[in-house]
Amino acid sequence: MMEAIIEKYNKEVDVLPKIHSRGGGAARNASGLVYENLIKRICISLDLVPKKNDYFRTKKINGKSLRTLQVDWHVYNNNKLTKLIESKTYLDRCYTERAVTDFIKLYQSPDVPNDAEYCIFAGQNACADDALEYYKEYFKDETGKELTIFFVNPQRKRSSTRAIYKAEYRDLFNIDLKVFNNFIEWLKK
């Protein structure tokens, strides 16, 4: 089952150079969907239910709240929300900050169970080490919880000249099986 999921991911990555040759927002969207689709397929194979556009309420302030909170995937096990996952092709500082801020707001939401777990799933790391550690510690300071981050490609650090849509660098975007399996184990617990 997991081999078929990896093969589907590989096929989606293989077509990115053609999609990117046309440029525009569709090209950027296609790159991001590769990772979102990978997460979805893994969840479904584990009999988990990944949901998108699954909005939660903010904490109440002066009696008011909004139903605006979400990240890329809200994962349910037996109808209970267990995991919240933000997905990125390249995780840079501003995306890390936004994900952590969103996770903190979700942690504070009356709709999210206290035992839900949070992770960022990305192809490559484009964030400086000190910033990445800062935001992990910031999340822990605000919530008391660990933020798990998975970089699933063997080339962990992003190089802007070696993009996912450049065919000559395709091998840098294979799946690191150890990280892939660690993500599966995280989902199962």
N, C-alpha and C positions, 0 to 999 in steps of 0.2 A: 504494500500500500504506500509506504513512504517513498519507495523508489519511483512510483508513478507520480507522486507529488513533486519530487525533485525534477523529474523529466519534464513535467508541465512548466515548472519555473524556468528551466533551461530553454525551452521553446519560446517562452515569452521574452526572455532576455535576448535570445537570438534574433528576434524581429525588431528590436529597438533601434538598430542603426537605420533601417528603412523608415520607420516611423519618424525618427529624429531628422531625417533628411528633408522632411516636409516642414519641420520647425513648429514653433508656436506652443500654445498651451496644451494641445493634445499630446505633444511629445513629452512634456514634463509630467503630465498626468499618467501617461503609459508607464513611465519609469517607476512612479510611485505605486501604481496598481500592481506591479510585479510582486512587491513585498506584501501588500495588502491581500492579494490573492493567495499568496503562499501561506500566510497566517490563517486565512479562512479555511483553506483546504486541510491544513494540519488539524485545526479545531474539529472540523466535521469528521475527519478520520478517527478522532478520539471520542466521538459521540458527544462532543460539546457543541453548544449553540452560540456562534458568533453573531452579534447584531451590530448594525450600523444605524446611524440616525436614531439612536435610542437615548433620548434626552432625559436628564434628571434635573431636579430642582436644586437651586442654590440654597445655602443656609438662609434662614430668615434674618433680615435686618429691619428693625422698626416695623415688624409685622409683614414685611414684603419679601417675596422671593420670585425668582424667574425660573422657568423650565428651559434652560439653555446649555446645560453641561453635557459634554460628550467628548470622547476621544475616538480614534479610528475603530477600535473593536471593544465591545463589551461582551465578555464571554460568560455564558451560563452553563452550569452543570446541575442537572435535575431541577431546572427552573430557578436556580439561585445564582445571582451574580457573584462570580468568584475572581475574575481577572479583568483588568482594564489595560488595554494595550494601545500605545501610540506607535505608528509605523512611519519610517522614513527611509528613503534611499540613502541619503547622506545626512547624518546627524550633526548639525552645526550648533554654535552657541545659542543663537536666537531660537532655534527649534527646541533645544534642550530646555531653555528657560520657559518657553510657552508650554511645553509638555508638563514640566514640573508644576507650574502655576495651575494648569488645568487639573492635574492630579490632586493637588492640595484642595482645590475647590470641590472636586468629587469626593475626596475624603470627608469634607465637612458637610456634604449633602445628606439630608435625612433619608434619601432614597438608596444610598450605597451602604451595604453591610460593612460593619467594622472589620471583618476578617478578609475583605477583598484585598487582592494583591495587584501591584502596579508594575508595568514594565514598558520599556522602549525597545522596539525591535527594529534594527536598522541594518542596511547593507554595510556601510562604512562610517567611520568616525571622522568628522570634519571639525570636531570641537577640541580646543586646547585641553590638555590633561587637567590643568588647574581649574578650568571652568567646569569640566565634567565632574570632577570631584566636589567642587563647591555646590553644584546643583543637587548632587546626590545627598550631600550633607544637609543642605537646605531643606530638602524634602523630608529627611529623617528628623530634623529639628522641629519641623512643623507638624509632623504626623506620628512620629515614633516608629515609623515603618521604613523598611529598606526599599529602595528603588532598584530594580534589576534591569540591566541593560545588556542586550544581546547584539553583537556585531556579527552577522551571519556569513559575510564574505571572507575568504582567506586573506585578502589584502585589507587589513583593518583600517588603516589610515587612508583617507581620501586624498587623491591627487587630482586637481582640477584639469590637468592635461590628460588624465587617464579615465575618462568618463565611461559610464555604463553603456552608452550608446555608440562607443567607438569600437568597431569590430576587432581591431588589433589588440585591444585590452580585455577581450571577452573573458579570458581565463581568470582574471582578477575578480570576477563576479560569479564564480562557481559557488556552491554551497560548502561551507566548512561543516563537515559531518559532526564533529564534536560539539560545536555550538548548536547546530540543528537539533541534535539529540538532547542537549542540555535544555533547550527551549521546550521540547516535548515533555521532558521530565518536570519542568516548572509548571507547565499546563496541567499535568496529571495530578500534582499534589494539592 
